[in-house]
Amino acid sequence: MNIELCRAEEVAGALGIKLDTLYRYARKGRIRGMKMGKAWRFLQADIHDFLRQHEYRVKPAQYADPVEIKPTLLPDILRRPALESEGQAAITCGGAGASYADLNRASNLLADSLLSHGVVPGDRVLILLSNSLEFIAGCFAVWKAGAIVVAEDPSIRDENLCPVLQDCAPQALLVDRDIAERLDVRRHGLENLRVVYVKDQTFTLSALEGVRVESLDAALENKSSPTLLRFNSASPDDVATITYRRGSAGCAEGVMNTHENWLAGAAFTGEYHGLTKQDILLLPLPLHRSLAMRQMLAYVMAGARIILARDLNQAVKLLKNQRPSALALRPDGVKLLLDKFAPALQKLAGSLRHVVIEIGRAHV
């Protein structure tokens, strides 16, 4: 099974004690822990035992769970909703749905697979998938492996994809079959590639000798996969994503964001909109866009529901039955809704609380 270790800084913050005090408790055996080099790591069970034995309580009143730990890495935001949403569909796309517990398990399995293929912290993993459960599970798997997500539009043209490949030199790919077939005819930019995960099915890449090709679906569902007991040494200021835009002379310019950047943005979004578990986000905006990613993370952090739509037409069909509390759209999508579906929007007045609009690289 997977083992999640908490860093000393997280545990000290959750218990409301100084870091030096926690180290002293650990050295004296008052709280069990593991010393890995110069760093201490603690299991959730160690913290539970400490609380029971010493009748210690977390000082901040807002913590309902005495061992709830403030997220410092992106995978941390899955802990609480995964425990509370067993069996309840939290993320849906088309006819498929998954609870946060399902998402947590699937991303653990894919993270194990990435590690088994030699992906190490700091490696780049290129994701070329449309809005889907696999996209979200893939992101969390990459972060759990300590690697960096590079998400791109699956319909990206070859002339725009080539500079991205050359700059980021990915060690792994998560792609649809048509993307894999396009990449099979090229090699430049894929010299460091170790493994390709193909959605729906797998096949041999003749042009990429020595590169493993795996079924993405199988990697997310393989419950018999052995867990690699490796401990993530990532820190909040490690890079979590690289987002590319076209620069001058056709060069790709990458914008890096850390775990801390994304968590701060998601937390601000959640607080600004007052998100709760009862909120529902309808998201036709492509997840590879920064605004969509931020909205997705904010709703995961709140344990709320997310409905993924592959395009605006599908989103319009979902509006009436799902009655979302929020939409994330491009300006042309807003115009289309106002011009052609104003009556449908008026019927949502009792549930729709806000619409987030992407304007260029900014949003309102």
Contacts in CASP RR format, 6 or more apart in sequence:
PFRMAT RR
TARGET T0000
AUTHOR 0000-0000-0000
METHOD contacts of the structure
MODEL  1
MNIELCRAEEVAGALGIKLDTLYRYARKGRIRGMKMGKAWRFLQADIHDF
LRQHEYRVKPAQYADPVEIKPTLLPDILRRPALESEGQAAITCGGAGASY
ADLNRASNLLADSLLSHGVVPGDRVLILLSNSLEFIAGCFAVWKAGAIVV
AEDPSIRDENLCPVLQDCAPQALLVDRDIAERLDVRRHGLENLRVVYVKD
QTFTLSALEGVRVESLDAALENKSSPTLLRFNSASPDDVATITYRRGSAG
CAEGVMNTHENWLAGAAFTGEYHGLTKQDILLLPLPLHRSLAMRQMLAYV
MAGARIILARDLNQAVKLLKNQRPSALALRPDGVKLLLDKFAPALQKLAG
SLRHVVIEIGRAHV
1 227 0 8 1.000
2 108 0 8 1.000
2 112 0 8 1.000
2 227 0 8 1.000
3 43 0 8 1.000
3 227 0 8 1.000
3 229 0 8 1.000
4 43 0 8 1.000
4 44 0 8 1.000
4 79 0 8 1.000
5 34 0 8 1.000
5 41 0 8 1.000
5 42 0 8 1.000
5 43 0 8 1.000
5 231 0 8 1.000
6 41 0 8 1.000
6 42 0 8 1.000
6 43 0 8 1.000
6 44 0 8 1.000
6 47 0 8 1.000
6 69 0 8 1.000
7 39 0 8 1.000
7 40 0 8 1.000
7 41 0 8 1.000
7 72 0 8 1.000
8 19 0 8 1.000
8 22 0 8 1.000
8 23 0 8 1.000
8 26 0 8 1.000
8 39 0 8 1.000
8 40 0 8 1.000
8 41 0 8 1.000
8 42 0 8 1.000
9 19 0 8 1.000
9 72 0 8 1.000
10 69 0 8 1.000
10 70 0 8 1.000
10 72 0 8 1.000
11 22 0 8 1.000
11 42 0 8 1.000
11 47 0 8 1.000
11 69 0 8 1.000
12 18 0 8 1.000
12 19 0 8 1.000
12 21 0 8 1.000
12 22 0 8 1.000
13 69 0 8 1.000
13 70 0 8 1.000
14 47 0 8 1.000
14 58 0 8 1.000
14 63 0 8 1.000
14 67 0 8 1.000
14 68 0 8 1.000
14 69 0 8 1.000
14 70 0 8 1.000
15 22 0 8 1.000
15 47 0 8 1.000
15 56 0 8 1.000
15 58 0 8 1.000
16 58 0 8 1.000
16 59 0 8 1.000
16 60 0 8 1.000
22 31 0 8 1.000
22 40 0 8 1.000
23 40 0 8 1.000
25 31 0 8 1.000
25 50 0 8 1.000
26 32 0 8 1.000
26 33 0 8 1.000
26 35 0 8 1.000
26 40 0 8 1.000
26 42 0 8 1.000
30 50 0 8 1.000
30 54 0 8 1.000
31 42 0 8 1.000
31 46 0 8 1.000
31 47 0 8 1.000
31 49 0 8 1.000
31 50 0 8 1.000
32 42 0 8 1.000
32 43 0 8 1.000
32 46 0 8 1.000
32 49 0 8 1.000
32 50 0 8 1.000
33 40 0 8 1.000
33 41 0 8 1.000
33 42 0 8 1.000
33 43 0 8 1.000
33 46 0 8 1.000
34 40 0 8 1.000
34 41 0 8 1.000
34 42 0 8 1.000
34 43 0 8 1.000
35 41 0 8 1.000
36 231 0 8 1.000
39 233 0 8 1.000
41 231 0 8 1.000
44 67 0 8 1.000
47 67 0 8 1.000
48 67 0 8 1.000
50 56 0 8 1.000
51 57 0 8 1.000
51 66 0 8 1.000
51 67 0 8 1.000
57 66 0 8 1.000
58 66 0 8 1.000
58 67 0 8 1.000
58 68 0 8 1.000
65 80 0 8 1.000
68 80 0 8 1.000
69 76 0 8 1.000
69 79 0 8 1.000
71 77 0 8 1.000
71 79 0 8 1.000
71 263 0 8 1.000
71 301 0 8 1.000
72 235 0 8 1.000
72 236 0 8 1.000
72 259 0 8 1.000
72 260 0 8 1.000
72 263 0 8 1.000
73 143 0 8 1.000
73 232 0 8 1.000
73 234 0 8 1.000
73 236 0 8 1.000
73 259 0 8 1.000
73 263 0 8 1.000
74 139 0 8 1.000
74 140 0 8 1.000
74 143 0 8 1.000
74 240 0 8 1.000
74 259 0 8 1.000
74 262 0 8 1.000
74 263 0 8 1.000
74 297 0 8 1.000
75 107 0 8 1.000
75 140 0 8 1.000
75 143 0 8 1.000
75 144 0 8 1.000
75 232 0 8 1.000
77 263 0 8 1.000
77 266 0 8 1.000
77 297 0 8 1.000
77 300 0 8 1.000
77 301 0 8 1.000
78 100 0 8 1.000
78 103 0 8 1.000
78 104 0 8 1.000
78 107 0 8 1.000
78 140 0 8 1.000
78 300 0 8 1.000
79 104 0 8 1.000
80 303 0 8 1.000
81 90 0 8 1.000
81 100 0 8 1.000
81 300 0 8 1.000
81 303 0 8 1.000
82 99 0 8 1.000
82 100 0 8 1.000
82 101 0 8 1.000
82 103 0 8 1.000
82 104 0 8 1.000
83 101 0 8 1.000
84 100 0 8 1.000
84 303 0 8 1.000
85 99 0 8 1.000
85 100 0 8 1.000
85 101 0 8 1.000
85 303 0 8 1.000
86 99 0 8 1.000
86 101 0 8 1.000
87 99 0 8 1.000
87 101 0 8 1.000
87 102 0 8 1.000
88 99 0 8 1.000
89 97 0 8 1.000
89 98 0 8 1.000
89 99 0 8 1.000
89 305 0 8 1.000
90 98 0 8 1.000
90 99 0 8 1.000
90 100 0 8 1.000
90 103 0 8 1.000
90 303 0 8 1.000
90 304 0 8 1.000
90 305 0 8 1.000
90 306 0 8 1.000
91 97 0 8 1.000
91 98 0 8 1.000
91 100 0 8 1.000
91 103 0 8 1.000
91 133 0 8 1.000
91 136 0 8 1.000
91 305 0 8 1.000
91 306 0 8 1.000
91 307 0 8 1.000
91 308 0 8 1.000
92 98 0 8 1.000
92 305 0 8 1.000
92 306 0 8 1.000
92 307 0 8 1.000
92 308 0 8 1.000
93 131 0 8 1.000
93 132 0 8 1.000
93 133 0 8 1.000
93 307 0 8 1.000
93 308 0 8 1.000
93 309 0 8 1.000
93 310 0 8 1.000
94 308 0 8 1.000
94 310 0 8 1.000
94 314 0 8 1.000
96 133 0 8 1.000
97 133 0 8 1.000
98 106 0 8 1.000
98 133 0 8 1.000
98 137 0 8 1.000
100 300 0 8 1.000
100 303 0 8 1.000
103 133 0 8 1.000
103 136 0 8 1.000
103 137 0 8 1.000
103 140 0 8 1.000
104 140 0 8 1.000
106 133 0 8 1.000
106 137 0 8 1.000
106 141 0 8 1.000
106 220 0 8 1.000
106 221 0 8 1.000
107 137 0 8 1.000
107 138 0 8 1.000
107 140 0 8 1.000
107 141 0 8 1.000
107 144 0 8 1.000
107 220 0 8 1.000
108 141 0 8 1.000
108 144 0 8 1.000
108 227 0 8 1.000
109 141 0 8 1.000
109 219 0 8 1.000
109 220 0 8 1.000
109 221 0 8 1.000
109 222 0 8 1.000
109 223 0 8 1.000
109 225 0 8 1.000
110 137 0 8 1.000
110 138 0 8 1.000
110 141 0 8 1.000
110 197 0 8 1.000
110 216 0 8 1.000
110 219 0 8 1.000
110 220 0 8 1.000
111 140 0 8 1.000
111 141 0 8 1.000
111 142 0 8 1.000
111 144 0 8 1.000
111 145 0 8 1.000
112 225 0 8 1.000
112 226 0 8 1.000
112 227 0 8 1.000
112 228 0 8 1.000
113 195 0 8 1.000
113 197 0 8 1.000
113 214 0 8 1.000
113 219 0 8 1.000
113 222 0 8 1.000
113 225 0 8 1.000
114 125 0 8 1.000
114 141 0 8 1.000
114 142 0 8 1.000
114 145 0 8 1.000
114 147 0 8 1.000
114 172 0 8 1.000
114 195 0 8 1.000
115 145 0 8 1.000
115 228 0 8 1.000
115 230 0 8 1.000
116 228 0 8 1.000
117 172 0 8 1.000
117 194 0 8 1.000
117 195 0 8 1.000
117 212 0 8 1.000
118 171 0 8 1.000
118 194 0 8 1.000
119 125 0 8 1.000
119 145 0 8 1.000
119 147 0 8 1.000
119 171 0 8 1.000
119 172 0 8 1.000
119 194 0 8 1.000
119 195 0 8 1.000
120 146 0 8 1.000
120 147 0 8 1.000
121 145 0 8 1.000
121 146 0 8 1.000
121 147 0 8 1.000
121 232 0 8 1.000
121 233 0 8 1.000
121 234 0 8 1.000
121 238 0 8 1.000
122 146 0 8 1.000
122 147 0 8 1.000
122 148 0 8 1.000
122 238 0 8 1.000
122 239 0 8 1.000
123 145 0 8 1.000
123 147 0 8 1.000
123 148 0 8 1.000
123 170 0 8 1.000
123 171 0 8 1.000
123 172 0 8 1.000
124 147 0 8 1.000
124 148 0 8 1.000
124 150 0 8 1.000
124 168 0 8 1.000
124 169 0 8 1.000
124 170 0 8 1.000
124 171 0 8 1.000
124 242 0 8 1.000
125 142 0 8 1.000
125 145 0 8 1.000
125 147 0 8 1.000
125 148 0 8 1.000
125 149 0 8 1.000
125 150 0 8 1.000
125 170 0 8 1.000
125 171 0 8 1.000
125 172 0 8 1.000
125 173 0 8 1.000
125 174 0 8 1.000
126 150 0 8 1.000
126 151 0 8 1.000
126 152 0 8 1.000
126 164 0 8 1.000
126 165 0 8 1.000
126 168 0 8 1.000
126 170 0 8 1.000
126 172 0 8 1.000
126 173 0 8 1.000
126 174 0 8 1.000
126 175 0 8 1.000
127 135 0 8 1.000
127 138 0 8 1.000
127 139 0 8 1.000
127 142 0 8 1.000
127 149 0 8 1.000
127 150 0 8 1.000
127 151 0 8 1.000
127 152 0 8 1.000
127 173 0 8 1.000
127 174 0 8 1.000
127 175 0 8 1.000
127 288 0 8 1.000
128 151 0 8 1.000
128 152 0 8 1.000
128 153 0 8 1.000
128 154 0 8 1.000
128 156 0 8 1.000
128 173 0 8 1.000
128 174 0 8 1.000
128 175 0 8 1.000
128 176 0 8 1.000
128 179 0 8 1.000
129 135 0 8 1.000
129 154 0 8 1.000
129 174 0 8 1.000
129 175 0 8 1.000
129 176 0 8 1.000
129 199 0 8 1.000
130 154 0 8 1.000
130 176 0 8 1.000
130 286 0 8 1.000
130 310 0 8 1.000
131 283 0 8 1.000
131 284 0 8 1.000
131 286 0 8 1.000
131 287 0 8 1.000
131 308 0 8 1.000
131 309 0 8 1.000
131 310 0 8 1.000
132 199 0 8 1.000
132 308 0 8 1.000
133 308 0 8 1.000
134 174 0 8 1.000
134 199 0 8 1.000
134 216 0 8 1.000
134 217 0 8 1.000
134 220 0 8 1.000
135 151 0 8 1.000
135 174 0 8 1.000
135 287 0 8 1.000
136 287 0 8 1.000
136 296 0 8 1.000
137 220 0 8 1.000
138 174 0 8 1.000
138 220 0 8 1.000
139 149 0 8 1.000
139 151 0 8 1.000
139 293 0 8 1.000
142 148 0 8 1.000
142 149 0 8 1.000
143 149 0 8 1.000
143 234 0 8 1.000
143 240 0 8 1.000
143 259 0 8 1.000
144 232 0 8 1.000
145 232 0 8 1.000
146 232 0 8 1.000
146 234 0 8 1.000
146 238 0 8 1.000
147 171 0 8 1.000
147 172 0 8 1.000
148 239 0 8 1.000
148 240 0 8 1.000
148 241 0 8 1.000
148 242 0 8 1.000
149 240 0 8 1.000
149 241 0 8 1.000
149 242 0 8 1.000
150 164 0 8 1.000
150 168 0 8 1.000
150 170 0 8 1.000
150 241 0 8 1.000
150 242 0 8 1.000
150 243 0 8 1.000
150 244 0 8 1.000
151 241 0 8 1.000
151 243 0 8 1.000
151 287 0 8 1.000
151 288 0 8 1.000
151 293 0 8 1.000
152 161 0 8 1.000
152 164 0 8 1.000
152 244 0 8 1.000
152 288 0 8 1.000
153 286 0 8 1.000
153 288 0 8 1.000
154 175 0 8 1.000
154 176 0 8 1.000
154 179 0 8 1.000
156 164 0 8 1.000
158 182 0 8 1.000
160 246 0 8 1.000
160 252 0 8 1.000
162 186 0 8 1.000
162 188 0 8 1.000
162 189 0 8 1.000
163 244 0 8 1.000
163 246 0 8 1.000
163 250 0 8 1.000
163 251 0 8 1.000
163 252 0 8 1.000
164 244 0 8 1.000
164 252 0 8 1.000
165 188 0 8 1.000
165 189 0 8 1.000
165 190 0 8 1.000
166 188 0 8 1.000
166 189 0 8 1.000
166 252 0 8 1.000
167 244 0 8 1.000
167 251 0 8 1.000
167 252 0 8 1.000
167 254 0 8 1.000
168 242 0 8 1.000
168 244 0 8 1.000
169 189 0 8 1.000
169 190 0 8 1.000
169 191 0 8 1.000
169 192 0 8 1.000
170 190 0 8 1.000
170 192 0 8 1.000
170 193 0 8 1.000
171 192 0 8 1.000
171 193 0 8 1.000
171 194 0 8 1.000
171 195 0 8 1.000
172 193 0 8 1.000
172 194 0 8 1.000
172 195 0 8 1.000
172 196 0 8 1.000
172 197 0 8 1.000
173 179 0 8 1.000
173 180 0 8 1.000
173 183 0 8 1.000
173 193 0 8 1.000
173 195 0 8 1.000
173 196 0 8 1.000
173 197 0 8 1.000
174 197 0 8 1.000
174 199 0 8 1.000
174 216 0 8 1.000
175 183 0 8 1.000
175 196 0 8 1.000
175 197 0 8 1.000
175 198 0 8 1.000
175 199 0 8 1.000
176 198 0 8 1.000
176 199 0 8 1.000
176 200 0 8 1.000
177 198 0 8 1.000
177 199 0 8 1.000
177 200 0 8 1.000
177 201 0 8 1.000
177 203 0 8 1.000
180 196 0 8 1.000
180 198 0 8 1.000
180 203 0 8 1.000
180 205 0 8 1.000
180 213 0 8 1.000
183 190 0 8 1.000
183 196 0 8 1.000
183 205 0 8 1.000
183 208 0 8 1.000
184 205 0 8 1.000
184 206 0 8 1.000
184 207 0 8 1.000
184 208 0 8 1.000
185 207 0 8 1.000
186 207 0 8 1.000
187 207 0 8 1.000
187 208 0 8 1.000
190 208 0 8 1.000
190 211 0 8 1.000
193 208 0 8 1.000
193 211 0 8 1.000
194 211 0 8 1.000
194 212 0 8 1.000
195 211 0 8 1.000
195 212 0 8 1.000
195 213 0 8 1.000
195 214 0 8 1.000
196 205 0 8 1.000
196 208 0 8 1.000
196 211 0 8 1.000
196 212 0 8 1.000
196 213 0 8 1.000
196 214 0 8 1.000
197 214 0 8 1.000
197 215 0 8 1.000
197 216 0 8 1.000
197 219 0 8 1.000
198 213 0 8 1.000
198 214 0 8 1.000
198 215 0 8 1.000
198 216 0 8 1.000
199 216 0 8 1.000
199 217 0 8 1.000
200 215 0 8 1.000
200 216 0 8 1.000
200 217 0 8 1.000
201 215 0 8 1.000
202 213 0 8 1.000
202 214 0 8 1.000
202 215 0 8 1.000
202 218 0 8 1.000
203 213 0 8 1.000
204 213 0 8 1.000
205 211 0 8 1.000
205 213 0 8 1.000
219 225 0 8 1.000
234 259 0 8 1.000
235 259 0 8 1.000
236 258 0 8 1.000
236 259 0 8 1.000
236 260 0 8 1.000
236 263 0 8 1.000
237 258 0 8 1.000
237 259 0 8 1.000
237 260 0 8 1.000
238 258 0 8 1.000
238 259 0 8 1.000
239 256 0 8 1.000
239 257 0 8 1.000
239 258 0 8 1.000
240 257 0 8 1.000
240 258 0 8 1.000
240 259 0 8 1.000
240 261 0 8 1.000
240 262 0 8 1.000
241 256 0 8 1.000
241 257 0 8 1.000
241 262 0 8 1.000
241 293 0 8 1.000
242 254 0 8 1.000
242 255 0 8 1.000
242 256 0 8 1.000
242 257 0 8 1.000
243 254 0 8 1.000
243 255 0 8 1.000
243 257 0 8 1.000
243 290 0 8 1.000
244 252 0 8 1.000
244 253 0 8 1.000
244 254 0 8 1.000
244 255 0 8 1.000
245 252 0 8 1.000
245 253 0 8 1.000
245 254 0 8 1.000
245 255 0 8 1.000
245 361 0 8 1.000
246 252 0 8 1.000
246 253 0 8 1.000
247 253 0 8 1.000
257 290 0 8 1.000
262 293 0 8 1.000
262 294 0 8 1.000
262 297 0 8 1.000
263 297 0 8 1.000
263 301 0 8 1.000
265 294 0 8 1.000
265 297 0 8 1.000
265 298 0 8 1.000
266 294 0 8 1.000
266 297 0 8 1.000
266 298 0 8 1.000
266 300 0 8 1.000
266 301 0 8 1.000
267 298 0 8 1.000
267 301 0 8 1.000
269 275 0 8 1.000
269 294 0 8 1.000
269 295 0 8 1.000
269 298 0 8 1.000
270 298 0 8 1.000
270 301 0 8 1.000
270 302 0 8 1.000
273 279 0 8 1.000
273 298 0 8 1.000
273 326 0 8 1.000
273 353 0 8 1.000
273 354 0 8 1.000
275 298 0 8 1.000
275 299 0 8 1.000
275 301 0 8 1.000
275 302 0 8 1.000
275 304 0 8 1.000
276 302 0 8 1.000
276 304 0 8 1.000
277 302 0 8 1.000
277 303 0 8 1.000
277 304 0 8 1.000
278 304 0 8 1.000
278 325 0 8 1.000
279 299 0 8 1.000
279 302 0 8 1.000
279 304 0 8 1.000
279 305 0 8 1.000
279 325 0 8 1.000
279 326 0 8 1.000
279 353 0 8 1.000
280 304 0 8 1.000
280 305 0 8 1.000
280 306 0 8 1.000
280 307 0 8 1.000
280 322 0 8 1.000
280 323 0 8 1.000
280 324 0 8 1.000
280 325 0 8 1.000
280 326 0 8 1.000
281 295 0 8 1.000
281 296 0 8 1.000
281 299 0 8 1.000
281 304 0 8 1.000
281 305 0 8 1.000
281 306 0 8 1.000
281 307 0 8 1.000
281 324 0 8 1.000
281 325 0 8 1.000
281 326 0 8 1.000
281 327 0 8 1.000
281 328 0 8 1.000
282 307 0 8 1.000
282 309 0 8 1.000
282 315 0 8 1.000
282 318 0 8 1.000
282 319 0 8 1.000
282 322 0 8 1.000
282 324 0 8 1.000
282 326 0 8 1.000
282 327 0 8 1.000
282 328 0 8 1.000
283 292 0 8 1.000
283 295 0 8 1.000
283 296 0 8 1.000
283 306 0 8 1.000
283 307 0 8 1.000
283 308 0 8 1.000
283 309 0 8 1.000
283 327 0 8 1.000
283 328 0 8 1.000
284 309 0 8 1.000
284 310 0 8 1.000
284 311 0 8 1.000
284 312 0 8 1.000
284 314 0 8 1.000
284 315 0 8 1.000
284 327 0 8 1.000
284 328 0 8 1.000
284 329 0 8 1.000
285 291 0 8 1.000
285 292 0 8 1.000
285 295 0 8 1.000
285 328 0 8 1.000
285 329 0 8 1.000
285 330 0 8 1.000
285 358 0 8 1.000
286 292 0 8 1.000
287 293 0 8 1.000
287 296 0 8 1.000
287 308 0 8 1.000
289 358 0 8 1.000
290 361 0 8 1.000
291 328 0 8 1.000
291 356 0 8 1.000
291 358 0 8 1.000
291 363 0 8 1.000
292 328 0 8 1.000
292 358 0 8 1.000
295 326 0 8 1.000
295 328 0 8 1.000
295 356 0 8 1.000
296 306 0 8 1.000
299 305 0 8 1.000
299 306 0 8 1.000
300 306 0 8 1.000
307 318 0 8 1.000
307 322 0 8 1.000
307 324 0 8 1.000
309 315 0 8 1.000
309 318 0 8 1.000
312 329 0 8 1.000
312 333 0 8 1.000
312 336 0 8 1.000
312 337 0 8 1.000
315 327 0 8 1.000
316 337 0 8 1.000
316 341 0 8 1.000
316 344 0 8 1.000
318 324 0 8 1.000
319 341 0 8 1.000
319 344 0 8 1.000
319 345 0 8 1.000
319 348 0 8 1.000
320 344 0 8 1.000
320 347 0 8 1.000
323 348 0 8 1.000
323 351 0 8 1.000
323 352 0 8 1.000
324 348 0 8 1.000
324 351 0 8 1.000
324 352 0 8 1.000
325 351 0 8 1.000
325 352 0 8 1.000
325 353 0 8 1.000
325 354 0 8 1.000
326 352 0 8 1.000
326 353 0 8 1.000
326 354 0 8 1.000
326 355 0 8 1.000
326 356 0 8 1.000
327 352 0 8 1.000
327 354 0 8 1.000
327 355 0 8 1.000
327 356 0 8 1.000
328 355 0 8 1.000
328 356 0 8 1.000
328 357 0 8 1.000
328 358 0 8 1.000
329 337 0 8 1.000
329 355 0 8 1.000
329 356 0 8 1.000
329 357 0 8 1.000
329 358 0 8 1.000
330 357 0 8 1.000
330 358 0 8 1.000
331 357 0 8 1.000
331 358 0 8 1.000
331 359 0 8 1.000
334 355 0 8 1.000
334 357 0 8 1.000
337 344 0 8 1.000
337 345 0 8 1.000
338 345 0 8 1.000
345 352 0 8 1.000
356 363 0 8 1.000
356 364 0 8 1.000
357 363 0 8 1.000
357 364 0 8 1.000
END
